[in-house]
Amino acid sequence: MNDYARHLRNNATEAERRLWQHLRRRQMNGFKFRRQRPIGRYVCDFVCLEAHVIVELDGSQHHVAQAAYDAQRDTFLQSSGFRVLRFWNGSVFSEPDAVVRTIMEALTRSEMSGRFD
C-alpha cells in the first residue's frame, strides 16, 4: 500500500498539484496535510489527521460506476471518524477560493468541536 501511495504522490494530477500548493506547509491555520495517505485499504488524496478531514478530488473517471465504490469508501472513512470532502478537479481550477474556503470551514468546525487526537 505504501508503494502505491508513493507512486500516486509522484504522479499527481494537475488538480492535485494545484490544491497541494494551498494545503502544504501548514498554510491552513497550521493544520498539517499529507498527500496520498493510506487509511485502511484506501489511499486518500489529502488528509489532515489532527482534524480528521479528508479531501478527495474527482476527475472524469468518477462516473456512475465509480459512484458506488466512492460511497462505500466514504462510508468506511466516515465510520473511522473522518469527514470526507469531495471536489471535482475542475473546481480546483475554476473556483479555487471556494474549494480552499470549504476546506478551511471543515477544519474550523473540527477545531471547535475538539476532534483532535
TIVO-2410 file (N, C-alpha, C; in nm, 3 decimals):
# residues 117
REC num residu      c1      c2      c3 atome chaine
REC   1      M   0.083  -0.119   0.000     N      A
REC   1      M   0.000   0.000   0.000    CA      A
REC   1      M   0.088   0.126   0.000     C      A
REC   2      N   0.196   0.125   0.078     N      A
REC   2      N   0.282   0.243   0.084    CA      A
REC   2      N   0.351   0.269  -0.050     C      A
REC   3      D   0.388   0.161  -0.122     N      A
REC   3      D   0.448   0.180  -0.254    CA      A
REC   3      D   0.348   0.243  -0.351     C      A
REC   4      Y   0.223   0.199  -0.342     N      A
REC   4      Y   0.119   0.255  -0.428    CA      A
REC   4      Y   0.097   0.403  -0.395     C      A
REC   5      A   0.093   0.436  -0.267     N      A
REC   5      A   0.076   0.575  -0.224    CA      A
REC   5      A   0.192   0.660  -0.275     C      A
REC   6      R   0.313   0.607  -0.265     N      A
REC   6      R   0.431   0.680  -0.315    CA      A
REC   6      R   0.420   0.704  -0.466     C      A
REC   7      H   0.374   0.600  -0.538     N      A
REC   7      H   0.354   0.613  -0.683    CA      A
REC   7      H   0.254   0.725  -0.713     C      A
REC   8      L   0.144   0.730  -0.638     N      A
REC   8      L   0.044   0.834  -0.659    CA      A
REC   8      L   0.099   0.973  -0.628     C      A
REC   9      R   0.180   0.985  -0.523     N      A
REC   9      R   0.240   1.115  -0.489    CA      A
REC   9      R   0.332   1.162  -0.602     C      A
REC  10      N   0.406   1.068  -0.659     N      A
REC  10      N   0.500   1.104  -0.766    CA      A
REC  10      N   0.433   1.127  -0.901     C      A
REC  11      N   0.307   1.089  -0.912     N      A
REC  11      N   0.233   1.103  -1.038    CA      A
REC  11      N   0.102   1.177  -1.016     C      A
REC  12      A   0.108   1.285  -0.943     N      A
REC  12      A  -0.012   1.361  -0.909    CA      A
REC  12      A  -0.073   1.424  -1.033     C      A
REC  13      T  -0.205   1.439  -1.029     N      A
REC  13      T  -0.273   1.510  -1.137    CA      A
REC  13      T  -0.244   1.660  -1.123     C      A
REC  14      E  -0.274   1.734  -1.228     N      A
REC  14      E  -0.254   1.879  -1.221    CA      A
REC  14      E  -0.342   1.941  -1.112     C      A
REC  15      A  -0.464   1.891  -1.097     N      A
REC  15      A  -0.553   1.944  -0.993    CA      A
REC  15      A  -0.495   1.916  -0.854     C      A
REC  16      E  -0.441   1.796  -0.833     N      A
REC  16      E  -0.379   1.763  -0.705    CA      A
REC  16      E  -0.259   1.853  -0.677     C      A
REC  17      R  -0.177   1.877  -0.778     N      A
REC  17      R  -0.061   1.966  -0.760    CA      A
REC  17      R  -0.106   2.107  -0.724     C      A
REC  18      R  -0.211   2.156  -0.790     N      A
REC  18      R  -0.261   2.291  -0.762    CA      A
REC  18      R  -0.314   2.303  -0.620     C      A
REC  19      L  -0.396   2.206  -0.578     N      A
REC  19      L  -0.452   2.213  -0.444    CA      A
REC  19      L  -0.344   2.196  -0.338     C      A
REC  20      W  -0.245   2.113  -0.365     N      A
REC  20      W  -0.135   2.091  -0.271    CA      A
REC  20      W  -0.061   2.222  -0.241     C      A
REC  21      Q  -0.057   2.312  -0.336     N      A
REC  21      Q   0.007   2.442  -0.313    CA      A
REC  21      Q  -0.063   2.519  -0.200     C      A
REC  22      H  -0.191   2.494  -0.178     N      A
REC  22      H  -0.266   2.561  -0.071    CA      A
REC  22      H  -0.260   2.484   0.061     C      A
REC  23      L  -0.243   2.352   0.054     N      A
REC  23      L  -0.251   2.269   0.173    CA      A
REC  23      L  -0.116   2.244   0.240     C      A
REC  24      R  -0.010   2.249   0.165     N      A
REC  24      R   0.121   2.212   0.220    CA      A
REC  24      R   0.176   2.319   0.313     C      A
REC  25      R   0.276   2.279   0.387     N      A
REC  25      R   0.349   2.369   0.478    CA      A
REC  25      R   0.259   2.437   0.582     C      A
REC  26      R   0.156   2.366   0.625     N      A
REC  26      R   0.067   2.415   0.733    CA      A
REC  26      R   0.007   2.553   0.704     C      A
REC  27      Q  -0.024   2.577   0.576     N      A
REC  27      Q  -0.080   2.706   0.536    CA      A
REC  27      Q  -0.226   2.724   0.578     C      A
REC  28      M  -0.292   2.617   0.614     N      A
REC  28      M  -0.433   2.622   0.652    CA      A
REC  28      M  -0.442   2.633   0.805     C      A
REC  29      N  -0.417   2.750   0.857     N      A
REC  29      N  -0.423   2.776   1.002    CA      A
REC  29      N  -0.338   2.679   1.083     C      A
REC  30      G  -0.226   2.637   1.027     N      A
REC  30      G  -0.134   2.550   1.099    CA      A
REC  30      G  -0.166   2.402   1.090     C      A
REC  31      F  -0.272   2.364   1.019     N      A
REC  31      F  -0.307   2.222   1.007    CA      A
REC  31      F  -0.215   2.154   0.907     C      A
REC  32      K  -0.168   2.037   0.942     N      A
REC  32      K  -0.078   1.960   0.856    CA      A
REC  32      K  -0.159   1.863   0.770     C      A
REC  33      F  -0.138   1.873   0.641     N      A
REC  33      F  -0.198   1.779   0.547    CA      A
REC  33      F  -0.091   1.685   0.493     C      A
REC  34      R  -0.133   1.565   0.464     N      A
REC  34      R  -0.047   1.465   0.400    CA      A
REC  34      R  -0.112   1.426   0.267     C      A
REC  35      R  -0.026   1.398   0.169     N      A
REC  35      R  -0.076   1.358   0.036    CA      A
REC  35      R  -0.075   1.207   0.023     C      A
REC  36      Q  -0.175   1.156  -0.047     N      A
REC  36      Q  -0.183   1.014  -0.080    CA      A
REC  36      Q  -0.151   0.926   0.041     C      A
REC  37      R  -0.230   0.944   0.143     N      A
REC  37      R  -0.210   0.875   0.272    CA      A
REC  37      R  -0.302   0.752   0.280     C      A
REC  38      P  -0.244   0.633   0.304     N      A
REC  38      P  -0.328   0.514   0.323    CA      A
REC  38      P  -0.407   0.523   0.454     C      A
REC  39      I  -0.535   0.493   0.446     N      A
REC  39      I  -0.621   0.479   0.563    CA      A
REC  39      I  -0.703   0.353   0.538     C      A
REC  40      G  -0.680   0.253   0.620     N      A
REC  40      G  -0.741   0.124   0.594    CA      A
REC  40      G  -0.690   0.071   0.461     C      A
REC  41      R  -0.782   0.027   0.379     N      A
REC  41      R  -0.741  -0.026   0.248    CA      A
REC  41      R  -0.750   0.078   0.136     C      A
REC  42      Y  -0.770   0.203   0.174     N      A
REC  42      Y  -0.784   0.311   0.077    CA      A
REC  42      Y  -0.667   0.408   0.086     C      A
REC  43      V  -0.637   0.473  -0.026     N      A
REC  43      V  -0.538   0.580  -0.028    CA      A
REC  43      V  -0.614   0.710  -0.053     C      A
REC  44      C  -0.603   0.801   0.041     N      A
REC  44      C  -0.676   0.928   0.034    CA      A
REC  44      C  -0.589   1.035  -0.031     C      A
REC  45      D  -0.650   1.120  -0.114     N      A
REC  45      D  -0.574   1.224  -0.182    CA      A
REC  45      D  -0.502   1.315  -0.082     C      A
REC  46      F  -0.577   1.371   0.012     N      A
REC  46      F  -0.521   1.459   0.114    CA      A
REC  46      F  -0.590   1.430   0.246     C      A
REC  47      V  -0.513   1.428   0.354     N      A
REC  47      V  -0.574   1.404   0.484    CA      A
REC  47      V  -0.506   1.489   0.590     C      A
REC  48      C  -0.588   1.545   0.676     N      A
REC  48      C  -0.540   1.615   0.795    CA      A
REC  48      C  -0.580   1.525   0.911     C      A
REC  49      L  -0.481   1.454   0.966     N      A
REC  49      L  -0.509   1.357   1.071    CA      A
REC  49      L  -0.558   1.423   1.199     C      A
REC  50      E  -0.503   1.539   1.234     N      A
REC  50      E  -0.542   1.602   1.360    CA      A
REC  50      E  -0.687   1.651   1.359     C      A
REC  51      A  -0.736   1.693   1.243     N      A
REC  51      A  -0.874   1.741   1.234    CA      A
REC  51      A  -0.970   1.636   1.178     C      A
REC  52      H  -0.917   1.520   1.141     N      A
REC  52      H  -0.997   1.412   1.082    CA      A
REC  52      H  -1.073   1.460   0.959     C      A
REC  53      V  -1.003   1.529   0.870     N      A
REC  53      V  -1.061   1.578   0.745    CA      A
REC  53      V  -0.986   1.517   0.628     C      A
REC  54      I  -1.062   1.461   0.535     N      A
REC  54      I  -1.006   1.404   0.412    CA      A
REC  54      I  -1.059   1.485   0.296     C      A
REC  55      V  -0.971   1.517   0.201     N      A
REC  55      V  -1.009   1.589   0.080    CA      A
REC  55      V  -0.982   1.497  -0.039     C      A
REC  56      E  -1.085   1.472  -0.118     N      A
REC  56      E  -1.075   1.389  -0.237    CA      A
REC  56      E  -1.105   1.473  -0.360     C      A
REC  57      L  -1.026   1.455  -0.464     N      A
REC  57      L  -1.051   1.521  -0.591    CA      A
REC  57      L  -1.098   1.417  -0.691     C      A
REC  58      D  -1.209   1.446  -0.756     N      A
REC  58      D  -1.268   1.353  -0.850    CA      A
REC  58      D  -1.253   1.406  -0.992     C      A
REC  59      G  -1.199   1.321  -1.078     N      A
REC  59      G  -1.184   1.358  -1.218    CA      A
REC  59      G  -1.295   1.297  -1.302     C      A
REC  60      S  -1.275   1.297  -1.430     N      A
REC  60      S  -1.377   1.248  -1.522    CA      A
REC  60      S  -1.403   1.099  -1.506     C      A
REC  61      Q  -1.311   1.025  -1.443     N      A
REC  61      Q  -1.331   0.881  -1.424    CA      A
REC  61      Q  -1.436   0.851  -1.317     C      A
REC  62      H  -1.479   0.953  -1.243     N      A
REC  62      H  -1.579   0.933  -1.137    CA      A
REC  62      H  -1.720   0.948  -1.193     C      A
REC  63      H  -1.761   0.846  -1.266     N      A
REC  63      H  -1.894   0.846  -1.327    CA      A
REC  63      H  -1.983   0.752  -1.247     C      A
REC  64      V  -2.092   0.712  -1.302     N      A
REC  64      V  -2.193   0.633  -1.232    CA      A
REC  64      V  -2.133   0.504  -1.173     C      A
REC  65      A  -2.053   0.432  -1.249     N      A
REC  65      A  -1.995   0.307  -1.199    CA      A
REC  65      A  -1.904   0.332  -1.080     C      A
REC  66      Q  -1.837   0.443  -1.078     N      A
REC  66      Q  -1.745   0.478  -0.969    CA      A
REC  66      Q  -1.821   0.525  -0.846     C      A
REC  67      A  -1.942   0.574  -0.864     N      A
REC  67      A  -2.019   0.631  -0.753    CA      A
REC  67      A  -2.042   0.530  -0.641     C      A
REC  68      A  -2.072   0.406  -0.674     N      A
REC  68      A  -2.095   0.304  -0.571    CA      A
REC  68      A  -1.969   0.277  -0.492     C      A
REC  69      Y  -1.856   0.267  -0.561     N      A
REC  69      Y  -1.727   0.247  -0.493    CA      A
REC  69      Y  -1.696   0.365  -0.402     C      A
REC  70      D  -1.715   0.487  -0.453     N      A
REC  70      D  -1.687   0.607  -0.372    CA      A
REC  70      D  -1.777   0.612  -0.249     C      A
REC  71      A  -1.903   0.574  -0.263     N      A
REC  71      A  -1.996   0.574  -0.150    CA      A
REC  71      A  -1.951   0.473  -0.043     C      A
REC  72      Q  -1.910   0.356  -0.087     N      A
REC  72      Q  -1.860   0.254   0.007    CA      A
REC  72      Q  -1.733   0.303   0.077     C      A
REC  73      R  -1.647   0.363   0.002     N      A
REC  73      R  -1.521   0.417   0.055    CA      A
REC  73      R  -1.549   0.528   0.156     C      A
REC  74      D  -1.637   0.620   0.120     N      A
REC  74      D  -1.672   0.731   0.210    CA      A
REC  74      D  -1.736   0.679   0.338     C      A
REC  75      T  -1.820   0.577   0.327     N      A
REC  75      T  -1.883   0.519   0.446    CA      A
REC  75      T  -1.778   0.463   0.540     C      A
REC  76      F  -1.680   0.391   0.485     N      A
REC  76      F  -1.573   0.338   0.570    CA      A
REC  76      F  -1.495   0.451   0.637     C      A
REC  77      L  -1.457   0.551   0.559     N      A
REC  77      L  -1.377   0.661   0.613    CA      A
REC  77      L  -1.455   0.738   0.720     C      A
REC  78      Q  -1.583   0.761   0.695     N      A
REC  78      Q  -1.667   0.831   0.792    CA      A
REC  78      Q  -1.684   0.748   0.919     C      A
REC  79      S  -1.698   0.617   0.905     N      A
REC  79      S  -1.711   0.531   1.023    CA      A
REC  79      S  -1.580   0.525   1.101     C      A
REC  80      S  -1.471   0.563   1.036     N      A
REC  80      S  -1.340   0.571   1.103    CA      A
REC  80      S  -1.318   0.708   1.167     C      A
REC  81      G  -1.420   0.794   1.160     N      A
REC  81      G  -1.414   0.923   1.227    CA      A
REC  81      G  -1.370   1.040   1.141     C      A
REC  82      F  -1.365   1.021   1.009     N      A
REC  82      F  -1.321   1.128   0.920    CA      A
REC  82      F  -1.439   1.197   0.853     C      A
REC  83      R  -1.421   1.324   0.827     N      A
REC  83      R  -1.515   1.399   0.743    CA      A
REC  83      R  -1.454   1.399   0.603     C      A
REC  84      V  -1.531   1.356   0.504     N      A
REC  84      V  -1.480   1.346   0.366    CA      A
REC  84      V  -1.538   1.459   0.283     C      A
REC  85      L  -1.448   1.537   0.223     N      A
REC  85      L  -1.488   1.645   0.132    CA      A
REC  85      L  -1.449   1.602  -0.009     C      A
REC  86      R  -1.542   1.612  -0.102     N      A
REC  86      R  -1.514   1.577  -0.242    CA      A
REC  86      R  -1.534   1.698  -0.331     C      A
REC  87      F  -1.440   1.717  -0.421     N      A
REC  87      F  -1.445   1.826  -0.517    CA      A
REC  87      F  -1.412   1.770  -0.655     C      A
REC  88      W  -1.475   1.826  -0.758     N      A
REC  88      W  -1.438   1.792  -0.895    CA      A
REC  88      W  -1.305   1.861  -0.925     C      A
REC  89      N  -1.222   1.795  -1.003     N      A
REC  89      N  -1.094   1.855  -1.043    CA      A
REC  89      N  -1.115   1.995  -1.101     C      A
REC  90      G  -1.218   2.009  -1.183     N      A
REC  90      G  -1.244   2.138  -1.246    CA      A
REC  90      G  -1.266   2.250  -1.147     C      A
REC  91      S  -1.321   2.219  -1.030     N      A
REC  91      S  -1.343   2.322  -0.928    CA      A
REC  91      S  -1.212   2.380  -0.877     C      A
REC  92      V  -1.109   2.298  -0.873     N      A
REC  92      V  -0.978   2.346  -0.827    CA      A
REC  92      V  -0.926   2.454  -0.921     C      A
REC  93      F  -0.960   2.443  -1.050     N      A
REC  93      F  -0.916   2.541  -1.149    CA      A
REC  93      F  -1.012   2.659  -1.160     C      A
REC  94      S  -1.143   2.631  -1.157     N      A
REC  94      S  -1.241   2.737  -1.183    CA      A
REC  94      S  -1.279   2.816  -1.059     C      A
REC  95      E  -1.276   2.753  -0.941     N      A
REC  95      E  -1.314   2.824  -0.818    CA      A
REC  95      E  -1.225   2.783  -0.702     C      A
REC  96      P  -1.094   2.805  -0.715     N      A
REC  96      P  -1.001   2.760  -0.610    CA      A
REC  96      P  -1.029   2.824  -0.475     C      A
REC  97      D  -1.072   2.949  -0.472     N      A
REC  97      D  -1.101   3.014  -0.345    CA      A
REC  97      D  -1.216   2.946  -0.272     C      A
REC  98      A  -1.318   2.904  -0.344     N      A
REC  98      A  -1.432   2.835  -0.283    CA      A
REC  98      A  -1.389   2.699  -0.227     C      A
REC  99      V  -1.304   2.628  -0.299     N      A
REC  99      V  -1.254   2.498  -0.253    CA      A
REC  99      V  -1.175   2.517  -0.123     C      A
REC 100      V  -1.082   2.611  -0.124     N      A
REC 100      V  -1.000   2.637  -0.006    CA      A
REC 100      V  -1.087   2.683   0.112     C      A
REC 101      R  -1.184   2.766   0.085     N      A
REC 101      R  -1.274   2.816   0.191    CA      A
REC 101      R  -1.354   2.700   0.253     C      A
REC 102      T  -1.402   2.608   0.171     N      A
REC 102      T  -1.478   2.494   0.221    CA      A
REC 102      T  -1.390   2.404   0.308     C      A
REC 103      I  -1.266   2.383   0.265     N      A
REC 103      I  -1.173   2.303   0.345    CA      A
REC 103      I  -1.146   2.373   0.478     C      A
REC 104      M  -1.124   2.503   0.474     N      A
REC 104      M  -1.096   2.579   0.596    CA      A
REC 104      M  -1.215   2.571   0.692     C      A
REC 105      E  -1.336   2.579   0.639     N      A
REC 105      E  -1.455   2.568   0.724    CA      A
REC 105      E  -1.462   2.432   0.792     C      A
REC 106      A  -1.428   2.325   0.720     N      A
REC 106      A  -1.429   2.191   0.779    CA      A
REC 106      A  -1.323   2.180   0.888     C      A
REC 107      L  -1.207   2.239   0.866     N      A
REC 107      L  -1.101   2.237   0.968    CA      A
REC 107      L  -1.144   2.316   1.091     C      A
REC 108      T  -1.207   2.430   1.070     N      A
REC 108      T  -1.253   2.514   1.180    CA      A
REC 108      T  -1.360   2.443   1.261     C      A
REC 109      R  -1.454   2.376   1.193     N      A
REC 109      R  -1.558   2.300   1.264    CA      A
REC 109      R  -1.496   2.190   1.349     C      A
REC 110      S  -1.395   2.121   1.295     N      A
REC 110      S  -1.328   2.016   1.371    CA      A
REC 110      S  -1.258   2.074   1.493     C      A
REC 111      E  -1.196   2.190   1.473     N      A
REC 111      E  -1.124   2.255   1.582    CA      A
REC 111      E  -1.222   2.296   1.693     C      A
REC 112      M  -1.337   2.351   1.652     N      A
REC 112      M  -1.436   2.396   1.751    CA      A
REC 112      M  -1.500   2.281   1.826     C      A
REC 113      S  -1.511   2.165   1.760     N      A
REC 113      S  -1.574   2.051   1.827    CA      A
REC 113      S  -1.473   1.971   1.908     C      A
REC 114      G  -1.345   2.009   1.899     N      A
REC 114      G  -1.242   1.940   1.977    CA      A
REC 114      G  -1.206   1.803   1.925     C      A
REC 115      R  -1.228   1.780   1.795     N      A
REC 115      R  -1.197   1.648   1.736    CA      A
REC 115      R  -1.051   1.640   1.697     C      A
REC 116      F  -0.967   1.617   1.793     N      A
REC 116      F  -0.824   1.601   1.765    CA      A
REC 116      F  -0.774   1.479   1.839     C      A
REC 117      D  -0.670   1.420   1.784     N      A
REC 117      D  -0.605   1.306   1.852    CA      A
REC 117      D  -0.504   1.357   1.952     C      A
***
